[in-house]
Amino acid sequence: MEGPHDDKTASGESETENGLFHLNITSDFDEFCIKSKDYFNVESHRRIMFKTIRLRNFRVFRNLEMDLTGTGGRPHRYAVIYGRNASGKTALVKSVEFLKMSTTTYHSMAGADAAGLLWAFNGVTSVPCQDLAALARPNIMKGCDGPMELSFVFEVDGKDAQYSMSFGRDDGRLVSETLKYSSAKGRTTTYFHAEESDGRPKVRLNTDPFPGSDFSSWIQEQGRQWWGRHSLLSIILHGATIRNRPFMDDLSPRLMTLIDSLTGLNSAMSGLGGNAGETIERNPFHGFIDSRDGRVLDAYGEALERFLTRIDPDLDGVTYETAETNGRLEYSLCFDRFISGRIRRIGYGFESRGVSELVSLFPRILGCCRGRVAFVDELDSGIHDKLVLDLLDQVVPAITGQLVMTTHNTSLLEELDPRCTYIIGIDADGDRSVSPVNSIARTCRNNNNRDRYMRGDLGGVPHLACIDMGSIIDHLRDDLDGNRPRDHSAREVRGPAVLGAVHQIRHRRQHLQPRKRRARHTDAPSASGAVREAVHHGEGARRQMERVGPQIGTHPWPGDIPRGGP
């Protein structure tokens, strides 16, 4: 797969090999863009790209920084994130989702179509939110000792911008908000800064990005009244792009680009097909649009057909069946599929999960190819590993925006640029960190990144201890029959230090040579000792180690479990 800044394009016809489909769509993207630019305006001259994401006390992240830049500080066009289950991959995507939704709360309060704007990623149904604190509270790390902070560094038209928010630990109320820009000469200018002072909002506004005095005054007035419940960026967005006010011309182009890009995250048709474009992207399977927007539906259906028929050779066509009622057009996605010698029309509810996932993924891919930014959680969900590889191989060269995705597909590691491939690791204290693969030192001569990952050299790989299903069933039966008293005090709870030590020992044992592995019983005393040294002293800790220690010496590790059946 090409590097992060290669400009090659692929073209050709779809092929099959051992039942696996090769995807060739780039040329069709170009053809479609030429034919449909009136609807989709693929030429994007103003855009943003993420350079850095910093999170503090956000969900599972106590203090995390992800650098999405490469050579010369340029942001990657794509990034792929790996990590074991519950490592924080979804939380990273949720931080960007939070950023997008935080810009629309004031608009929601003002009575607009909040359900159309506040939609979550990956098909999650959104709930209109009119209070930023209500949006923030579920994301605050449980039991944290400080505020929740989010900071994002963007490249906006070739210049850097930094947007930061801080929220109270207890109530989730916004306590500070800052937007800064860097000039070509390296000077940093604060566009605005707002904070809570003596229980009241204090807003400082740089007048340069707001040439119109009327707009500046309106922002100050609304900020004093509503800031804290809503972000200042949300207030500016509403005043500039939602309300029928002559404020559009009073904003600097860079600020307008930032606002437009943030609200258009994961969007392919935002603002290009009116409400129809947003509706179809949000629910490409079924919905309602204005009858006058039928051409947008037709254009999107054509694009989706060009995409899917290159992936699935049995798929003959994609169409939207429509029915008009009272000026509204009800649409429903259907597939024409070749089955048993004839073309049969199938409703979207009867298609495979893989095809449904591709339908949901398509608007994000299309958006990235027209200069937008998309964050996708579990790119490979329900999609064949080989197909994911072929898809990225052809889509990445066409990306003019940025695509950040999480995955468990390890086969991609053999093809992806290691500069654009990230691993979320967890230390002995349960703290997360994210690092590109090329920054992790090699431990052996094998340079294959997939092998390195599966060995555990890169971290972020799950570890499975011995699961005794017989014992689990016996305990369950005893509990249900009342034959065993329930002693909650004796329940095994491993603290972060214990888990970290266990993982480290497990990692060491997995990397032993086969001849050493056969003598694993000799390692048991030292292993148990290492665990005991990792926990605090005390009666409770000793009781815990009495349970954990013997397991390390007697239970098989993944590398010791015989393969194959009995």
Steps between C-alpha positions, in 0.01 A plus 500: 500500500623844414644734757311782662568756229518294183276627223468186291156385382380156412266394226379184331232237512394288794648155519456193714767280653420200715156636571638836615414820317750757381358849505566751226304819548731799477435575136127477561532746788664744262234445235224542752653815642512657154139410426361597839701798621186713498371282782815412686757765411795265528746783449578610854733799541458559871534217747638391835704200607567378853862524616481428873236369739557555874261354756505523878254318723290411196338157535790254545775755428664666798754678282535415133656671200477369144723656238354463151787670318783363295799644318519876522209514743247429225188314613447146373227449245409178676571334833414151624476430873549158662455386857348224702136508603416778748832673430333828397468484121131585510567771761735674255227508237251619763723798583462628144130422506478705820679787327254496212193483722627773732479749211123447457348528849412870464337430168298225666379738765406755236243257365662365187493142383722368777437140410643575158816654638576307816555160357759256623741301288456146372123490504456586868171681549550847639293686753457875473717667760435857606757512778873451455539374858256217430717407203821516704404313819486145353851550358677605821733232635352341810685594818737744328684762702468795263300659220429330170705670229494461124743673266522467123762640265386537138658604177262755347592607148865428576504684836467354850203555727453372856162460665477405868218434747501426872208364703435477873565159653180488706231667289647494148453874461720676247762699695735619222516513120773633272561528126847595373648539153861505384609737225745425220770672704439273799311754708207366700183705521217427744171534315297462817528384858213441738507387861291496812595777741323543834216286374446715191618462140793715393543522121802658329456539125764598247330737256727413203310182400171689544525816291136582545436683825139380507605137498765557769245666722249224440757232595594687817135536598415136433820385668423684824154345501561147378867412522560203731178338394624529143843547349595829340576312178142371503368853544717630215388214277136578561543868434706452184343208322163415649311818582388729224748774581752678276793361699655270243704779345611621843702188578859437400531225234719285726248503784219422258703210359551360851132528589388349171745210530412418860130490428570298186704227671420159348288675240508461123210720396464748782361826365493370144164335490330699771330296767468216250875444490528489876199267530628250242846492655359448845266224387579371151259207541162663566363845574304804386613801297334792327358403161703775336822325605438188295799568274733488803362157585548383140857630488592337829342169391706508181820562694421220744430262211836583336667425833324176600486331159881518482517314830231235455483339150160343581350844554336626182381837623404727789186711497277703727130421486295810578144595589380860518256613768406861580810647340734255674688219331537175689802305376614144560826342382472185286755270339467321166689173550562209262363188673420162340516620142300820529515853641304534822430820695583478870413751771778641712378307804583171329853582391811367668665681787811555290312683225311705759830603660635607161187708439556677833871543425455646153408861594807522723725376220337737254546789743871428543540500122357853484711655775299409810617330820352170615558292813379140466481254788558134408548542129510123454173423678322235295729551197740236366866561592616482139230739387599755764859484377401545135259779591763703685758431231284677244327762712808639679653651181172684436481655848530877498380540858576266787381153605568371853377151582524225760524134410591150618602385152865403552557415133501874427821535700697334222392769251441818699756774533643456855505878538120499467439193716447552873486269801316580825702355787409462868761514777500337843292784645232469232605824327465514123746628244495496120809468284571453128647164408818651356583652841500164682841337522548160336584200718606253231597480135147434377385831351145391418276732701217248516736243654631764739147585607390139547812424704413788730805709406280800418262465795126534460445126451251310719621235745282206594571299813359154561119495499371203698142471371439192715581698815286791384202269441549329836506834683196619308309183586593529869394865507166429338433195723597690814768247587774754539478808725562826319808669643547832326808576707678202346425609147815521292571858398834571338627853530678687219843420638419130522360493149798688366743259660306202375501641146873563514571148622266356241677705231841366611382141504350528150842604366698214655668264256323162458769314695462742788123488484509126573656577835242756601449346845840628603385857443203482736671621819659802336178584318301492821761713666482758221127530549532534877749782452253682278230545765480684829563310820212416729269219584266564208785509250647177639166324471472620144846375410431162653242462227690667217850365567439128457306561181805647334705188555239237427258635242600475134557818307382547142833383362484180707148394407512212251341572166243281332230278642526193722 
